[in-house]
Amino acid sequence: MTPDTAWIYAILPFLTMAVLTFGFVVVFRQRARARRAVLAAGPPPPRRAAARPWWARPALWLAIAVAAALLGSFVWAGLYALVVLIVPLAWRSRPRRAPSVDPRSNGHAHRDGGAFTAE
């Protein structure tokens, strides 16, 4: 750094802050406009639960786990590992209910606009 170019390093943080501030203002205004449009359109229609694929049926996984446990008891003890792998998969693939309230809303009916003015 020479004394001739020192002014660049002095002004660079302020230029960076100005550009970032402008970008944040643009993004926040667009998000607020999108939220207002969604709120004006009314509540979304209720979602129907999607059909469960064949591999996500609990009865299938339960039957495989019982068969592996029986085979592990009578044939080979190494088949118990199959139960250890299958039970978490069956637990993970269980259907989940949609939350009644948006978890990002902190318990309110909807989130605020996120802009400089309240909605």
C-alpha positions as CSV (number, residue, x, y, z in Angstrom):
1,M,0.0,0.0,0.0
2,T,1.4,3.3,-1.0
3,P,0.2,6.7,0.2
4,D,-1.2,7.4,-3.2
5,T,-3.7,4.4,-2.9
6,A,-4.5,4.7,0.8
7,W,-7.7,6.5,0.1
8,I,-9.1,3.3,-1.7
9,Y,-8.7,1.3,1.5
10,A,-10.3,4.1,3.6
11,I,-13.4,4.4,1.4
12,L,-13.8,0.7,0.5
13,P,-15.8,-0.2,3.7
14,F,-18.3,2.6,3.1
15,L,-18.8,1.6,-0.5
16,T,-19.4,-2.0,0.6
17,M,-21.9,-0.9,3.2
18,A,-23.7,1.3,0.7
19,V,-24.0,-1.5,-1.9
20,L,-25.2,-4.1,0.7
21,T,-27.7,-1.6,2.2
22,F,-29.2,-1.0,-1.3
23,G,-29.4,-4.7,-1.9
24,F,-31.1,-5.4,1.4
25,V,-33.6,-2.6,0.8
26,V,-34.5,-4.0,-2.6
27,V,-34.9,-7.6,-1.3
28,F,-36.9,-6.6,1.7
29,R,-39.3,-4.5,-0.4
30,Q,-39.8,-7.4,-2.9
31,R,-40.5,-9.8,-0.1
32,A,-43.0,-7.4,1.5
33,R,-44.7,-6.9,-1.8
34,A,-44.9,-10.7,-2.3
35,R,-46.3,-11.2,1.2
36,R,-48.9,-8.5,0.7
37,A,-50.0,-10.2,-2.5
38,V,-50.3,-13.6,-0.8
39,L,-52.3,-12.1,2.1
40,A,-54.6,-10.3,-0.4
41,A,-55.3,-13.5,-2.2
42,G,-56.7,-15.1,0.9
43,P,-55.8,-18.3,2.7
44,P,-54.5,-21.2,0.5
45,P,-56.8,-24.2,-0.1
46,P,-56.2,-27.1,2.3
47,R,-53.7,-29.6,1.1
48,R,-54.6,-33.2,0.5
49,A,-52.2,-35.8,1.8
50,A,-50.2,-37.4,-0.9
51,A,-50.6,-41.1,-1.5
52,R,-48.1,-43.1,0.4
53,P,-45.6,-45.1,-1.7
54,W,-45.4,-48.9,-1.2
55,W,-42.1,-48.7,0.6
56,A,-43.4,-46.3,3.2
57,R,-46.1,-48.5,4.5
58,P,-45.6,-49.3,8.2
59,A,-47.1,-52.8,7.9
60,L,-44.5,-53.8,5.4
61,W,-41.6,-52.6,7.5
62,L,-43.1,-54.2,10.6
63,A,-43.4,-57.6,8.7
64,I,-39.8,-57.3,7.6
65,A,-38.6,-56.5,11.1
66,V,-40.5,-59.4,12.6
67,A,-39.2,-61.8,9.9
68,A,-35.6,-60.5,10.5
69,A,-36.0,-60.9,14.3
70,L,-37.3,-64.4,13.9
71,L,-34.6,-65.3,11.5
72,G,-32.1,-63.8,13.8
73,S,-33.4,-65.9,16.6
74,F,-33.4,-69.2,14.8
75,V,-31.1,-69.0,11.8
76,W,-28.3,-66.4,12.2
77,A,-27.8,-63.8,14.9
78,G,-26.3,-61.4,12.3
79,L,-29.8,-60.8,11.0
80,Y,-30.6,-58.7,14.1
81,A,-28.7,-55.9,12.3
82,L,-31.4,-55.9,9.7
83,V,-33.9,-54.9,12.4
84,V,-31.5,-52.1,13.6
85,L,-31.5,-50.7,10.0
86,I,-35.2,-51.2,9.3
87,V,-36.8,-49.7,12.4
88,P,-35.2,-46.2,11.9
89,L,-36.3,-46.2,8.3
90,A,-39.8,-47.1,9.2
91,W,-39.9,-44.5,11.9
92,R,-38.5,-41.8,9.4
93,S,-41.0,-42.7,6.7
94,R,-44.1,-42.3,8.9
95,P,-46.6,-39.7,7.7
96,R,-46.5,-36.4,9.5
97,R,-49.3,-34.0,10.0
98,A,-48.8,-30.5,8.7
99,P,-48.5,-27.9,11.5
100,S,-51.7,-26.0,12.1
101,V,-49.7,-22.8,12.5
102,D,-46.7,-21.7,10.5
103,P,-43.7,-22.4,12.9
104,R,-41.9,-19.3,11.6
105,S,-44.8,-17.1,12.7
106,N,-44.2,-17.5,16.4
107,G,-47.7,-18.7,17.0
108,H,-49.5,-16.0,15.1
109,A,-51.9,-16.5,12.3
110,H,-49.5,-15.1,9.7
111,R,-46.1,-13.5,9.6
112,D,-45.8,-9.8,9.4
113,G,-44.7,-8.0,6.2
114,G,-41.1,-7.8,7.1
115,A,-40.9,-4.3,5.5
116,F,-40.2,-1.0,7.1
117,T,-43.9,-0.5,7.7
118,A,-46.3,-2.9,9.4
119,E,-48.9,-4.6,7.3
